[in-house]
Amino acid sequence: MATDFKSIPLIDISELVEKCDDPNSTQDKGVAEVVRQLDQACREAGFFYVKGHGIPDSLVKEIRTISRRFFDSPYEEKLKIKLSSASGYRGYQRVGENITKGVPDMHEAIDCYKEVNPGMYGDLGKAMEGCNVWPSEPRNFKNLMEDYVDRCTELSRKIMRGIALALGGPIDAFEGNRAGDPFWVLRVIGYPVLCHEMTKPENDVGCGAHTDYGLLTLVNQDDDITALQVRNSNGEWISAVPVPGTFVCNIGDMLKILTNGLYESTLHRVINNSSKYRVCVAYFYEPNFDAAIEPLDKCVEKSGGTKKFERAVYGKHLVSKVLTNFVI
């Protein structure tokens, strides 16, 4: 459960990233220290920064730069990849088309998902069938994003190995039929300037308070704009102040279920009160699309012996959210 944390912890995960695939990693003191810090962060905040993650800073910055170039494009160009049900809800949505709890979010975005072929998951995956739609300009957008997704997927797998150890399970507890073939989501998000000296907008919330759906999120945010806020157990909103060279990580609903509530998927929101357009690229590491997720036995034991959550099929959970997320 989240506590009354006042700041978000920073963890150097370099030892874990380097050694988690070594058969002897569970005996390594450096790995053990990373695992301890992950456990504390997940229990107390559900959010943490990671450094030493192994993804080149030049690429992390280039992803934000090319995203900004897309959002700077004429509106007509952006509409060429407009999100629709025909593409499995992939593509561009304008400001206000994404909604959280019935309220329009003040951001524009491109939504991408792991591609789903027709019939791959039967009726369960029908709504998500389709290929990602990429802009023709900037020219290298598709290649850069696909490389970035591959790197984020591998990094997330390694962090989840650390979390598996933190819970006292085998290092591959979140692989196999749980997340051995992980689904993923990528949201390329732009938050326009809403506040001006003489006027305050009716709605200044870039993204309303919500939890994430899956296992783990990696947030790549602008270095010079503070907008992401995380709610602690006292109801206070704690700012996730940008720390250059890091990702902001948080755990999602599926990990909350797997841990029987030992780890919380913490409410968070985005309010861009700055005078600058803000770019954020969020990568979401999810279970297998058709995975049936329920509390791990070890976590049930650690949390009093009673299962607090019913089994949930990840794909069904995702589709239920996606079908109510947009005004299109």
Salt bridges, closest charged atoms under 4 A:
GLU15 OE1 - LYS19 NZ 2.60
ASP21 OD2 - ARG157 NH2 2.75
ASP21 OD1 - ARG161 NH1 3.07
ASP28 OD2 - LYS19 NZ 3.06
GLU33 OE2 - ARG36 NH2 2.75
ASP39 OD1 - ARG43 NE 2.98
ASP57 OD2 - LYS61 NZ 3.31
GLU77 OE2 - LYS80 NZ 2.85
GLU97 OE2 - LYS82 NZ 3.04
GLU97 OE2 - ARG94 NE 3.34
GLU108 OE1 - LYS78 NZ 3.01
ASP111 OD1 - ARG187 NE 2.68
GLU129 OE1 - LYS126 NZ 3.96
GLU137 OE2 - ARG139 NE 3.46
GLU146 OE1 - LYS142 NZ 3.14
ASP147 OD2 - ARG151 NE 3.22
GLU154 OE2 - ARG157 NH2 2.77
GLU175 OE2 - ARG161 NE 2.72
ASP181 OD1 - LYS114 NZ 2.61
ASP204 OD2 - LYS200 NZ 2.96
ASP212 OD1 - HIS210 NE2 3.43
ASP212 OD1 - HIS268 NE2 3.23
ASP222 OD1 - ARG64 NE 3.44
ASP222 OD2 - ARG68 NH2 2.62
ASP223 OD2 - ARG64 NH2 3.40
ASP224 OD2 - LYS276 NZ 2.87
GLU236 OE1 - LYS6 NZ 2.52
ASP253 OD2 - HIS317 NE2 3.25
GLU264 OE2 - LYS256 NZ 2.82
GLU294 OE1 - LYS307 NZ 3.22
GLU294 OE2 - ARG311 NH2 3.00
